[in-house]
């Protein structure tokens, strides 16, 4: 899944993406940037 990396300032395909939920119950994908290894998040909605 593609997500925005804040450190690289670019959209990249995240590696090791896993679906999780926020405290308020909103679904999101969390993974790592393949270039700089920073945590990336993408909000999927309810």
Helices and strands as residue ranges (DSSP letters): E 2-5, E 10-13, E 15-21, E 27-32, E 39-45
